Amino acid sequence: MTSERPVPVVPTATYRLQLQPGFPFSAAAAAVPYLASLGISHLHLSPVLEAVPGSMHGYDVVDHARVRAELGGEEGLRALAVTAREHGLGLVVDIVPNHMAMVPRHNRALWEVLREGPNSPYARWFDVEWDTQGGQLLLPVLGGPLGAEIGDLVVDGGVLRYHDHAFPLREGTAELPLPQLLDAQWYRPVWWRLARTELNYRRFFSISELIGVRVEDPEVFDATHAKILQLLREGVVDGLRVDHPDGLADPDGYLRRLHEATGGRWTVVEKILADGEHLPASWPVAGTTGYDALRHVGGLFTDPAGAGELLGQYRRFAAPQTDRGGDWDATVRRAAYKVLTHELAAETGRLTRFASRLCATSPDPALRDRAPWALRTALQELLVRMRVYRPYDSVDTAAVVTEEAAAEARLAFVVPEEGGAVDVVRRLLLEPAGGAPERAEFRARFGQTSSALRAKSVEDTAFYRYVPLLSATEVGGDPGRPAVCPEDFHAYCARVQRDWPVTGTVVSTHDTKRSADVRAALAVLTECPERWAAVLAEITRDGEGVPDAQLAWAAWQTVFGLGPAAPERVQGALLKHVREAGLFTSWTEQEPPYEEAVAAFVAAGPCGPPGGHVTAFRDSLAPHIRANVLGTALVHLTMPGVPDLYQGTEEEYRALVDPDNRRPVRFPSGGSGRSRGVDEAAGSGVAGEHRGLGKADGSGEPGGSERLGEKAAVTVAALRLRARRPDLFCDTATYAPLAAEGPAAGHCVAFTRSGAVLTAVTRLSLRLAEAGGWGDTRLPLPPGRWLDLLAPEREFTGHTRMAELFGPRPVALLERIGDAG
């Protein structure tokens, strides 16, 4: 089409849109002119294939061959692509290879498997252990034991119905009496609580409604990727985000196959790297989705000494038990034991059966005579000591399943000889499979279970138990070591530019537990831990109505980070908090009296009159919150990698855990393709309400008092610079730290990109103010004249005083103009 503008092969910046029935392709297309005006190069779309009707996220895929009808179908997606290209934008799409929705009436492939059993052509699609449970696939859908629910099971026209569930009947069984009919099926509806221990299919984490898909099978890969690959070939889609590759049997092989099938299109993987862990160098991808960047950027604005002081205040206030929120490592370990023996008991049992079978049939006498209980214990003890999500074929497994961990695991056995089961399991994991498929499968199962355990025990449990600093309890984060010094940040950026220069980077996503701006506010508490403790002491003097002190500490931090907001948003997030923590209530064992006490406390305290004291305290720290918000945004947008902006975050955006952070954002519609508000903000570089969004947190509520338009100005200036000068940020670009000089040098983080762009931000501004300000601290600019892109009337050369550079705002984005010589 002649009206199309060229789209970069590698994005310069992406913008994540959460598609849902209330925000379909047509709504995204209407927002394209505005989004293009920001300076992004690609829209990043949540999953677009057919999902469970009404799904608000799209990760519950039911048909890989069709684009989701509720979003506008394939015609709507293609129309969006045309509109995007008319404005110079491409599309990156989120794909879900690991699992499908366990909803047979919408999932045709699963329907056929339930009807025909392991002989179905689709049986190879799903990760089912057919040799257990009497050869029936367990369906944990009943509200109670079968005897109590059998009256609600009805045969209707060759279909078995249970409330809104529908299942096919095996041929020739429709006329049988109900008990015999149930026994004759390839599946067995059971009480949902049996999923914990009896389930015989692989699922996504502990979510039984999502069944694992065997994309390691070439035929399954081809069938489940045909539509996406067609859209790539035909230019509708330009790049991919791969959801949860850690759940796959063979992530290495899958990514190689995907790379070959896509012709090497830009692809990032949702891989969470532990501190010190590196992405396998052999993976043919651009990099991760960016949680490693999130950890480093957030840590940069966290005061290490103050974080330690805040931990002490938290321990005095909440008095948590060591392994139930008092110490990070101990809390993770206890949570891991609980998850393995409860939520993932079925997965642990499956691993144990594999290990027992391998030992019993091994020709090596050293592997024989191992009791299943000992192998289970050995597996559990090794799994809870995993410091990363999983081992990979391309990485030395011995470096992941370490001898140190094995030595600790042996201590769980009273009889030392029985502790030899640990060495047996470690051998099964470390020794080459040697063409033995069962050995390879055991290793794959171990990796899949390990990744599920890490996600459930860390992200979904320990993060809600260990709460001294909520900004650190974030996906990919390390709450035990929340601060990142500038030297470590620069070293990280240098590695990214060298090894993964076009990886994705994020600071807010649909999965973050708090948006970047909420975390930026919370990080300020590490600069004033004693003042925070004093505020809490004042408003919680009598302790009346507090259900537990750990929850209270987290609740007060929640309202501090969020600022003024509708009480139902806080209530919803804190109800999720206590259920995820699992200390006094949980999703599956709810304690209504405790939950009612939590709701009453939140209404009367954090969302009641005492919450005004927290709001006033937050307002007193507004300049320092502003420094963190702007600094986080600018560092993210100019550091190595391809920045991904979550919807609405070009403005100040305050959101809590999902579903709060997945609410629709209102975008400007119509116009000439340039948002006047964005243009004015970017052109003037001054504060002023952004006329496009108007409401900064995407919730329909005022965004707060911290100069709403200023973040938009910083964001647009950086994005347009990246779009105008992609060579400065690409795979051949450079990254160089720039050190300030003088008494307050540690409060400035600065770096250059390709010698032509300079980013400088203020770090720990409250501590800086308390120490007397910048004084004679200077930043030695590289040779040349440097233009302030946030205030184009300003230029700098040579050794520049920090007070002058940061005069209008706590961040600076400079571009070299003229001859550097």
URMOTA-V606344 format. One record per helix or strand of 3 or more residues. SS is the DSSP state (h for helix, s for strand). FROM is the first residue (numbers start at 1). TO is the last residue. If there is no record, write none. Layout:
ss=[SS,SS]
from=[FROM,FROM]
to=[TO,TO]
//
This chain:
ss=[s,h,s,s,s,h,h,s,s,h,h,h,s,h,s,s,s,h,s,h,s,h,s,h,h,s,h,h,h,h,h,h,h,h,h,h,h,h,h,h,h,h,h,h,h,h,h,s,h,h,h,h,s,h,s,s,h,s,s,s,h,s]
from=[13,25,42,49,61,69,73,90,99,108,123,133,137,146,153,159,165,178,187,192,207,218,239,245,251,266,291,304,322,328,345,365,372,397,403,420,437,470,479,486,516,529,549,567,592,611,622,642,660,676,708,726,735,745,748,757,765,778,785,799,802,811]
to=[17,38,45,51,67,71,86,95,101,119,125,135,142,152,156,162,168,183,191,198,213,233,242,247,262,269,300,318,324,341,361,367,383,399,410,430,465,472,481,499,527,539,562,581,604,620,638,646,662,684,724,728,738,747,753,762,770,780,788,801,805,817]
//
